[in-house]
């Protein structure tokens, strides 16, 4: 009976899987993606809510859509080149070194597309629609690395369809906007499971930590709904001010858990009457994407030079804990995160050197919601600095092409984690991110 009781306790594996639902993302704080506009990227997203020539205002501040005329279609693609390498060490429950290497470069190339459309009517009303990815990540470590019990593959895809409307209350001076958000979330997460430790701790002879590795893969998806509101105030011809707020969106993820259990471990589980544990089955989990409040400003110094600024507040406190509910007899896995709210601020400028060519640049500081107590190797997060350059080429009166490059340099992420099985991982990451963006805008 003692052994059976231990199996019940230890089957709440946490798995490292719960950590992936609230992981850090290397190119924006938490798992946020800002890459919805190549033009804004060239300024490190300064002024993204008041840019009167950037169709991404559909989601950055719908009130600014009234600055457009006719119909505008904009297609953006940003390629994220994420690189990070772990340096450190780990120990198992007996204090022995964790076997395996450093995991290799867990980053890679990930394209992030966005498509926006704005159409202005003749009655002061402007309509817009946009598809983009506001949150997400993709990382994968080498199999058998020493942090395998925390993370192998992590892929989170969150895609929004936003339908927005704006109305000009005071022509040329004051506009308001609202938007409805339809959000699809898909999650795929995997890591190794140390059945050797489970059986050793349960008093089963012949097993030691790291002697019987299995694997768990969890997938899930859901559609959630949210809203956004915004205002655009233009007190003078040169100055524009914008304020927008995006709501939290709750997701009740539903999916499946796929277990790989070593044959000798499965034999023991069946022999002691615990064969119902660690079987493939359904899972449920709750995930809330945070609310975001943004203030944007722009000022035309002269006809050739405009300066921009942004100040964003992201309410990461919505992620207090993550709980995975295994529909089969495995107990829930719960992990406390207690993330803090963060700020992102940026400054940038446009320099129109001719009728056909505009150059731009920007700098941003992005704060992490995590601390060393809440950081995981799924994708360690830290404060980071953005350095951006971009340009616009007006090929014709109706067609423009934009390009941008951003270098993001995080502070050194450090981790120090211990799970309920006694696996400890301590170390730091060498990391960096490059963003390459290209877009086209057509007006008619």
C-alpha positions as CSV (number, residue, x, y, z in Angstrom):
1,X,0.0,0.0,0.0
2,X,2.9,2.4,0.7
3,X,4.2,1.8,-2.9
4,X,0.7,2.4,-4.3
5,X,0.4,5.7,-2.4
6,X,3.8,6.8,-3.7
7,X,2.6,6.2,-7.3
8,X,-0.4,8.4,-6.7
9,X,1.7,11.2,-5.4
10,X,4.4,11.0,-8.0
11,X,2.1,10.7,-11.0
12,X,1.4,14.5,-10.7
13,X,4.5,14.9,-12.8
14,X,4.3,18.5,-13.7
15,X,6.4,17.3,-16.6
16,X,7.7,20.7,-17.4
17,X,4.7,20.8,-19.7
18,X,2.8,23.3,-17.6
19,X,5.7,25.6,-17.8
20,X,5.4,25.9,-21.6
21,X,2.0,27.5,-21.3
22,X,3.5,30.5,-19.7
23,X,7.0,30.6,-21.1
24,X,9.3,33.5,-22.0
25,X,9.7,34.6,-25.6
26,X,13.0,35.9,-26.7
27,X,11.9,38.6,-29.1
28,X,9.3,40.2,-26.9
29,X,8.5,40.0,-23.2
30,X,6.7,36.9,-22.1
31,X,5.4,35.1,-25.1
32,X,4.3,38.2,-26.9
33,X,5.0,38.9,-30.6
34,X,5.0,42.5,-31.7
35,X,5.9,41.7,-35.3
36,X,2.7,42.9,-37.1
37,X,4.3,45.7,-39.2
38,X,7.6,45.9,-41.0
39,X,7.3,49.7,-41.2
40,X,6.7,50.0,-37.4
41,X,9.5,47.5,-36.8
42,X,12.0,49.9,-38.5
43,X,11.2,52.3,-35.6
44,X,11.2,49.6,-32.9
45,X,7.4,50.0,-32.9
46,X,7.5,53.6,-31.8
47,X,4.3,55.4,-32.8
48,X,2.7,52.2,-33.9
49,X,-0.7,53.4,-32.8
50,X,-0.8,56.7,-34.6
51,X,1.2,56.0,-37.8
52,X,-1.2,57.4,-40.5
53,X,0.4,55.4,-43.3
54,X,0.6,52.0,-41.6
55,X,-2.4,49.7,-42.0
56,X,-1.4,47.7,-38.9
57,X,-3.3,50.3,-36.9
58,X,-6.2,47.9,-37.4
59,X,-4.9,46.1,-34.3
60,X,-2.5,48.7,-32.8
61,X,-5.1,51.4,-32.5
62,X,-8.3,51.1,-34.6
63,X,-9.1,54.8,-34.1
64,X,-6.2,55.8,-36.4
65,X,-7.8,54.1,-39.4
66,X,-9.7,57.3,-40.2
67,X,-6.4,58.8,-41.4
68,X,-6.6,56.5,-44.5
69,X,-8.4,57.2,-47.8
70,X,-10.0,54.7,-50.1
71,X,-8.8,51.1,-49.7
72,X,-5.5,50.0,-48.5
73,X,-4.1,46.4,-48.5
74,X,-0.9,45.6,-46.6
75,X,1.0,42.3,-46.4
76,X,3.9,42.0,-43.9
77,X,6.3,39.1,-43.3
78,X,8.9,39.1,-40.5
79,X,11.5,36.3,-40.2
80,X,12.6,35.7,-36.6
81,X,16.1,34.3,-36.3
82,X,16.3,33.1,-32.7
83,X,19.5,31.7,-31.3
84,X,20.3,30.7,-27.8
85,X,22.6,28.1,-26.2
86,X,22.6,26.8,-22.6
87,X,25.8,26.6,-20.5
88,X,25.4,25.0,-17.1
89,X,24.9,21.7,-15.2
90,X,22.2,19.6,-13.7
91,X,21.8,16.9,-11.0
92,X,19.3,14.2,-10.3
93,X,17.6,13.2,-7.0
94,X,20.8,11.4,-5.9
95,X,23.0,14.5,-6.6
96,X,24.6,12.8,-9.7
97,X,25.1,14.8,-12.8
98,X,22.4,14.7,-15.4
99,X,23.5,12.9,-18.5
100,X,23.5,14.6,-21.9
101,X,24.8,17.7,-23.6
102,X,23.8,21.3,-23.6
103,X,20.8,20.9,-26.0
104,X,22.4,22.6,-29.0
105,X,20.9,25.8,-30.5
106,X,17.2,25.5,-29.5
107,X,16.2,28.4,-31.7
108,X,15.8,28.7,-35.5
109,X,14.1,30.6,-38.3
110,X,10.3,31.3,-37.9
111,X,8.3,33.5,-40.4
112,X,5.5,35.6,-38.9
113,X,3.1,36.9,-41.5
114,X,0.4,39.6,-41.2
115,X,-2.3,40.8,-43.6
116,X,-4.4,44.0,-43.1
117,X,-7.1,45.8,-45.1
118,X,-8.6,49.2,-44.4
119,X,-11.5,50.8,-46.3
120,X,-12.8,54.3,-45.7
121,X,-16.5,55.1,-46.4
122,X,-17.9,58.5,-47.3
123,X,-19.8,59.0,-44.0
124,X,-16.8,59.3,-41.6
125,X,-16.7,55.6,-40.9
126,X,-13.7,53.4,-41.6
127,X,-13.6,49.6,-41.5
128,X,-10.6,47.3,-41.2
129,X,-9.6,43.7,-40.8
130,X,-6.3,42.0,-40.0
131,X,-4.9,38.6,-39.5
132,X,-1.7,38.4,-37.4
133,X,0.1,36.4,-34.6
134,X,0.2,38.4,-31.3
135,X,1.7,35.6,-29.2
136,X,3.7,32.5,-29.9
137,X,7.0,30.6,-29.9
138,X,8.9,27.7,-31.4
139,X,12.0,26.0,-29.8
140,X,13.4,22.5,-29.8
141,X,16.4,21.0,-27.9
142,X,18.5,18.0,-28.9
143,X,17.0,14.8,-27.6
144,X,18.8,13.4,-24.5
145,X,20.1,16.8,-23.4
146,X,20.5,17.4,-19.6
147,X,17.5,19.6,-19.4
148,X,15.3,17.0,-21.2
149,X,13.0,16.6,-18.2
150,X,12.1,20.3,-18.5
151,X,11.8,20.8,-22.2
152,X,12.3,19.1,-25.6
153,X,9.9,20.8,-28.1
154,X,7.8,23.8,-27.5
155,X,5.5,25.3,-30.1
156,X,2.7,27.8,-29.4
157,X,0.7,29.3,-32.2
158,X,-1.8,32.1,-31.5
159,X,-3.4,33.7,-34.5
160,X,-6.0,36.6,-34.4
161,X,-8.6,37.8,-36.8
162,X,-9.5,41.3,-35.8
163,X,-12.5,43.2,-37.3
164,X,-12.3,46.9,-36.5
165,X,-14.3,50.1,-37.0
166,X,-13.5,53.7,-36.5
167,X,-15.5,57.0,-36.6
168,X,-14.2,60.5,-36.9
169,X,-16.0,62.5,-34.2
170,X,-14.3,65.8,-34.9
171,X,-12.9,65.9,-38.5
172,X,-9.1,66.0,-38.6
173,X,-8.9,66.1,-34.8
174,X,-10.6,63.3,-32.9
175,X,-11.4,59.7,-33.8
176,X,-12.5,56.6,-31.9
177,X,-12.3,53.0,-32.8
178,X,-13.4,49.5,-31.6
179,X,-12.4,46.0,-32.6
180,X,-13.6,42.4,-32.1
181,X,-10.9,39.7,-31.8
182,X,-11.3,36.1,-32.8
183,X,-8.2,34.2,-31.5
184,X,-7.1,30.6,-32.3
185,X,-4.5,29.0,-29.9
186,X,-2.6,25.8,-30.7
187,X,-0.1,24.3,-28.4
188,X,2.4,21.4,-28.9
189,X,4.7,20.6,-26.0
190,X,7.0,17.7,-25.2
191,X,9.7,16.6,-22.7
192,X,11.3,13.5,-21.3
193,X,9.8,11.8,-18.2
194,X,12.1,10.1,-15.6
195,X,10.3,6.9,-14.8
196,X,13.5,5.7,-13.2
197,X,13.2,8.3,-10.4
198,X,9.4,7.6,-10.1
199,X,10.0,3.9,-9.5
200,X,13.2,4.4,-7.4
201,X,11.3,6.8,-5.1
202,X,8.5,4.3,-4.8
203,X,10.9,1.6,-3.5
204,X,11.0,-0.6,-6.6
205,X,14.3,-2.4,-6.8
206,X,16.4,-2.3,-10.0
207,X,15.6,1.4,-10.9
208,X,17.6,4.5,-10.4
209,X,17.1,8.1,-11.5
210,X,17.7,8.5,-15.3
211,X,17.6,4.7,-15.8
212,X,14.2,4.6,-17.5
213,X,13.4,7.6,-19.6
214,X,10.0,8.0,-21.3
215,X,8.4,10.9,-23.0
216,X,5.2,13.0,-22.9
217,X,3.7,15.0,-25.7
218,X,0.8,17.3,-25.0
219,X,-1.3,19.0,-27.8
220,X,-4.3,21.3,-27.4
221,X,-6.2,24.1,-29.1
222,X,-9.1,26.5,-28.5
223,X,-10.8,29.6,-30.0
224,X,-11.3,32.6,-27.7
225,X,-12.9,36.0,-28.1
226,X,-11.8,39.5,-27.0
227,X,-12.1,43.2,-27.8
228,X,-10.1,46.4,-28.2
229,X,-10.8,50.1,-28.1
230,X,-8.8,53.2,-29.1
231,X,-8.8,56.9,-29.5
232,X,-6.7,59.2,-31.8
233,X,-6.4,62.8,-30.8
234,X,-4.7,65.3,-33.2
235,X,-4.6,68.7,-31.4
236,X,-2.5,70.3,-34.2
237,X,-1.5,69.3,-37.7
238,X,1.9,68.2,-36.5
239,X,1.0,66.3,-33.3
240,X,-0.9,63.0,-32.9
241,X,-1.7,61.2,-29.7
242,X,-3.2,57.7,-29.5
243,X,-4.4,55.5,-26.7
244,X,-5.6,51.9,-27.1
245,X,-6.5,48.9,-24.9
246,X,-6.7,45.2,-25.9
247,X,-8.6,42.9,-23.5
248,X,-7.5,39.6,-22.0
249,X,-8.6,36.5,-23.9
250,X,-9.4,33.3,-22.0
251,X,-8.7,29.9,-23.5
252,X,-10.0,26.6,-22.4
253,X,-7.5,24.4,-24.2
254,X,-8.6,20.8,-25.1
255,X,-6.4,18.2,-26.5
256,X,-4.5,15.0,-25.8
257,X,-1.5,13.6,-24.0
258,X,0.6,11.0,-25.7
259,X,2.8,9.0,-23.3
260,X,5.8,6.8,-24.1
261,X,6.5,4.6,-21.2
262,X,9.6,2.2,-21.1
263,X,8.6,-1.5,-21.2
264,X,10.1,-2.4,-17.8
265,X,8.4,0.6,-16.2
266,X,5.0,-0.3,-17.7
267,X,5.4,-3.9,-16.4
268,X,5.9,-2.6,-12.9
269,X,3.0,-0.2,-13.1
270,X,0.7,-3.0,-14.3
271,X,2.0,-5.4,-11.6
272,X,1.2,-3.0,-8.7
273,X,-2.3,-2.1,-10.1
274,X,-1.3,1.3,-11.5
275,X,-1.6,0.4,-15.1
276,X,-4.2,3.1,-15.6
277,X,-1.6,5.8,-15.1
278,X,0.4,7.4,-17.9
279,X,-1.9,6.3,-20.7
280,X,-2.8,8.3,-23.8
281,X,-5.9,10.4,-23.2
282,X,-7.5,13.8,-23.2
283,X,-6.2,16.9,-21.3
284,X,-7.6,20.3,-20.5
285,X,-5.8,23.5,-19.5
286,X,-6.6,27.1,-19.1
287,X,-4.6,29.9,-20.7
288,X,-5.2,33.6,-20.6
289,X,-3.4,36.0,-23.0
290,X,-2.8,39.3,-21.2
291,X,-4.4,42.7,-21.7
292,X,-2.3,45.4,-23.3
293,X,-2.6,49.2,-22.9
294,X,-0.6,51.3,-25.3
295,X,0.1,55.1,-25.6
296,X,1.6,56.3,-28.9
297,X,2.7,59.7,-30.1
298,X,4.1,61.3,-33.3
299,X,5.3,64.8,-34.1
300,X,6.2,66.3,-37.5
301,X,9.3,68.4,-36.9
302,X,9.1,69.5,-40.5
303,X,8.0,68.0,-43.8
304,X,11.0,65.7,-43.9
305,X,11.4,64.5,-40.3
306,X,9.0,62.9,-37.9
307,X,9.7,61.6,-34.4
308,X,7.7,58.8,-32.6
309,X,7.2,57.3,-29.2
310,X,5.4,54.4,-27.6
311,X,4.7,53.2,-24.1
312,X,3.0,49.8,-23.6
313,X,1.8,48.1,-20.4
314,X,1.2,44.4,-20.5
315,X,-0.8,42.8,-17.7
316,X,1.0,39.5,-17.3
317,X,-0.5,39.1,-13.8
318,X,-3.3,37.2,-15.6
319,X,-0.9,34.2,-15.6
320,X,-0.9,33.3,-11.9
321,X,-0.8,29.6,-12.3
322,X,-1.1,27.0,-15.1
323,X,-3.1,23.8,-14.4
324,X,-3.2,20.7,-16.7
325,X,-6.2,18.5,-16.0
326,X,-5.6,14.9,-17.2
327,X,-8.9,13.4,-17.9
328,X,-7.5,9.9,-17.1
329,X,-6.6,9.0,-13.5
330,X,-3.4,11.1,-13.4
331,X,-3.8,14.0,-11.0
332,X,-3.7,17.6,-12.2
333,X,-0.4,19.2,-12.7
334,X,-0.2,22.7,-11.3
335,X,2.6,25.2,-11.4
336,X,2.7,28.7,-9.9
337,X,4.1,31.5,-12.1
338,X,3.1,34.8,-10.5
339,X,4.4,36.9,-13.4
340,X,4.6,40.6,-13.0
341,X,3.2,43.3,-15.3
342,X,5.7,44.8,-17.7
343,X,6.4,48.0,-19.7
344,X,7.8,48.4,-23.2
345,X,8.9,51.8,-24.4
346,X,10.4,52.9,-27.7
347,X,11.5,56.0,-29.6
348,X,12.1,56.3,-33.3
349,X,12.1,58.6,-36.3
350,X,11.3,58.8,-40.1
351,X,13.5,60.8,-42.5
352,X,11.9,61.4,-45.9
353,X,15.0,62.1,-48.0
354,X,13.0,62.2,-51.3
355,X,9.5,61.5,-52.7
356,X,10.4,57.9,-53.2
357,X,12.6,57.0,-50.3
358,X,12.2,57.2,-46.5
359,X,14.7,56.0,-43.9
360,X,13.9,55.2,-40.3
361,X,15.4,54.0,-37.1
362,X,14.4,53.2,-33.5
363,X,15.4,51.9,-30.0
364,X,13.3,50.1,-27.5
365,X,13.5,48.7,-24.0
366,X,11.4,45.6,-23.2
367,X,10.9,44.4,-19.7
368,X,10.6,40.7,-18.7
369,X,7.7,39.5,-16.5
370,X,9.8,36.7,-15.1
371,X,12.5,36.4,-12.4
372,X,15.0,33.6,-11.8
373,X,12.4,32.0,-9.5
374,X,9.9,31.7,-12.4
375,X,12.2,31.2,-15.4
376,X,12.3,27.9,-17.3
377,X,14.4,26.4,-20.1
378,X,11.3,26.2,-22.3
379,X,12.5,29.7,-23.5
380,X,14.2,31.8,-20.8
381,X,13.2,35.4,-20.7
382,X,15.1,38.5,-19.7
383,X,15.0,42.3,-20.2
384,X,16.1,43.2,-23.7
385,X,17.2,46.1,-25.9
386,X,16.0,46.6,-29.5
387,X,18.0,48.4,-32.2
388,X,16.1,48.9,-35.5
389,X,16.6,50.3,-39.0
390,X,14.2,50.4,-41.9
391,X,13.2,52.0,-45.2
392,X,10.2,52.7,-47.5
393,X,10.5,52.8,-51.2
394,X,7.5,54.3,-53.0
395,X,7.6,52.4,-56.3
396,X,4.5,54.2,-57.6
397,X,1.8,56.5,-56.2
398,X,-0.2,53.5,-55.1
399,X,2.5,50.9,-54.3
400,X,5.2,51.0,-51.6
401,X,7.7,48.5,-50.4
402,X,9.1,48.4,-46.8
403,X,12.1,46.6,-45.3
404,X,13.5,46.5,-41.8
405,X,16.1,44.9,-39.6
406,X,16.2,44.6,-35.8
407,X,18.8,43.3,-33.5
408,X,17.5,42.3,-30.1
409,X,20.0,41.7,-27.3
410,X,18.6,40.3,-24.1
411,X,20.4,40.6,-20.8
412,X,22.0,37.2,-19.8
413,X,19.1,34.9,-18.9
414,X,19.9,32.7,-15.8
415,X,17.9,29.8,-14.6
416,X,17.9,27.8,-11.3
417,X,15.1,25.3,-11.3
418,X,14.3,22.2,-9.2
419,X,11.2,20.0,-9.8
420,X,9.4,17.6,-7.5
421,X,11.5,14.7,-8.7
422,X,14.7,16.4,-7.5
423,X,16.1,17.3,-10.9
424,X,18.1,20.6,-10.6
425,X,19.2,22.7,-13.6
426,X,21.5,25.7,-13.1
427,X,23.1,27.8,-15.7
428,X,22.8,30.7,-18.2
429,X,22.0,31.3,-21.8
430,X,23.9,33.0,-24.6
431,X,21.1,34.5,-26.7
432,X,20.3,36.9,-29.4
433,X,17.5,37.6,-31.9
434,X,17.6,39.1,-35.5
435,X,14.4,40.2,-37.2
436,X,14.2,40.6,-41.0
437,X,11.1,42.2,-42.3
438,X,9.6,42.8,-45.8
439,X,6.2,44.2,-46.7
440,X,4.2,45.8,-49.5
441,X,1.3,48.2,-49.3
442,X,-1.2,48.9,-52.1
443,X,-3.7,51.8,-52.2
444,X,-6.6,52.1,-54.6
